[in-house]
Amino acid sequence: MNNHEQILNVEGLNVYYGTTHAVQNVSFDVKRGEIFGLLGPNGAGKTSTLSAIEGLLNYHSGSISVAGHNNKAKPLHAKAALGVQLQSTSFQPELTILEILQLYAGIYGLSLRKEELMGKLQDIKLADAANKKFGQLSGGQQQRVSLVIATIHTPQLVLLDEPTTGLDPQSRRQLWERIEGIREKGHGVLLTTHSMEEAQSVCDRIGIIDHGKVIEVNTPEALIEKHKDEPEVIRVSRKGRITLEDVFIALTGTEIRS
Amino acid sequence: MEINIPKSSTVFSALLRADFTTQWRNRRSAVLALLIPVIILISWKGIIVKYGGAFVLSSSIALGLVAIGLMGYTNSVARDRDKGIFQRLRVAPIPSWAIMISRLTVQLTMILIVTICVFITGYYVDGIHLSAVGYLLTVISALVGGAVYLSLGQMIVGLIKNPETVNSTTRLVYFVFIITGMIGGLGFLGDIAQKLARWSPYGTVQTMLAGSLQPDLWHNETTMALLVTLGYTLFFAFMGIKKFKWNTR
């Protein structure tokens, strides 16, 4: 397996909502065995970019290729290579966790026996919750189930849209380990997050997007190194030591976005 | 890189199993769709002599069909869209139409169940006996009639995004159909109201069902009702598909 092989290639992506140019000529790639973080303030174009990759949004121009399949020319091939955890994941509230797993295994063409599905729940320490409804689980448990469903078909690329939002530190650490586990298996991971701590701890490379444009792509360390002496970064830093958050704030501005 | 696309049959059976389970766990709307026609059938026993068994039976089935199309299908689609359930399904390698066809299959099964329950109640409680051809034709007509209300529901959910507004709209339309059927159709509101009722989406289905119950009495107006029913279905479905958005953003 070539770990430098591109598993996702986004080239010159443009998305419009009416006359609003939400994503402007965005290009980046994600390699096998890499966790790539897409960071940006609210409304920067992260979710639109992710939606275009997921095939939920019809983009105006550019190209998106997942595992070598253009997602407009071969949408089902591209989707089959993707595992997705949406920002606000919701499953049919009438179904139990086991039934939801059964549904998604079937949708991805897997014929898993009940014992195999229970094994997957055992892996995330939720075997006891097999007959519970998704809404009866805590936030952390819901995220674990969502991640199992996103990876049930061992996809080549996993998209995680703000996976740790609202989780307590224990659940967040546990989820980070699971995300790193996905990377260790050689899959690519693209995640969006507002947590700079998460980006710095988990991501191999980071793309900062603002006003629909990618303004920087680099490793967290290289980004800090590159910008640490800039006056604006020093001005916004709070504890004397320059962090990724300081660089991010300096690059994207201090005003609150809606 | 080798990618395996799941077989359509595997995907569809997984969707169907989930949708039938959802319908089963969500029995309240199903029971409502089943009870209303049965209650009408029992309570209208007294007017069978005046208006005939075919009229009572067809009215009961038509109201059951409206309940399934408007209350069952439409509200569940509006809810699932609002909660992002469709978006989660659509990121999987399945064609969008498969999601809807699975839902519609469940509703068509419900239509069959309601129709059979009305037949059984009509037979045992009201003594309404039909020929084998009559039963068969009525089942087919019920499916055709059900399609009108499912497509009407699709149009409502296509035009309105908010699930609560969809819910209140379907209740309002359902109420209008009950008034149309029970009062307008019987001529209590005058000739014009009766004519309007006869050619409304409720009236044409009821006429078609009444004609199917007694195939020997099928006449030109029944054929016209069938054609108008198909016209309504095409129009509602066209609007419903054209205007439908998979998410509420």
Interface residues (C-beta under 8 A of the other chain):
Chain A: E54 G55 L56 A67 G68 H69 P75 L76 H77 K79 A80 A81 L82 V84 L86 S88 T89 S90 F91 Q92 P93 E94 L95 E99 Q102 L103 Y104 A105 G106 I107 Y108 G109 L110 S111 Q156
Chain B: M1 I3 N4 I5 P6 K7 T10 V11 S13 A14 L15 R17 A18 T21 T22 R25 N26 D80 K83 G84 I85 Q87 R88 L89 R90 V91 A92 P93 I94 P95 W246 N247
